[in-house]
Amino acid sequence: MTTTYQFLAAWVTSRIDDERGASLVEYALLVALIAVVCIAAVTALGSSASSKFSEVASNL
């Protein structure tokens, strides 16, 4: 995971320092990647939270 983060950080830094600027496609890919990560995190945490709420409700 750390190497992926380092790669993305280096890639973004190289794109920011580039005088030509980043294209709309590159920004769209970054937004899509962030959206996929957020959806995966919400899905993983959502099922865990749902099971905890169900457990608490059944104990009440």
Sequence and secondary structure as in RCSB ss.txt:
>XXXX:A:sequence
MTTTYQFLAAWVTSRIDDERGASLVEYALLVALIAVVCIAAVTALGSSASSKFSEVASNL
>XXXX:A:secstr
 HHHHHHHHHHHHHHHH TT   HHHHHHHHHHHHHHHHHHHHHHHHHHHHHHHHHHHH 
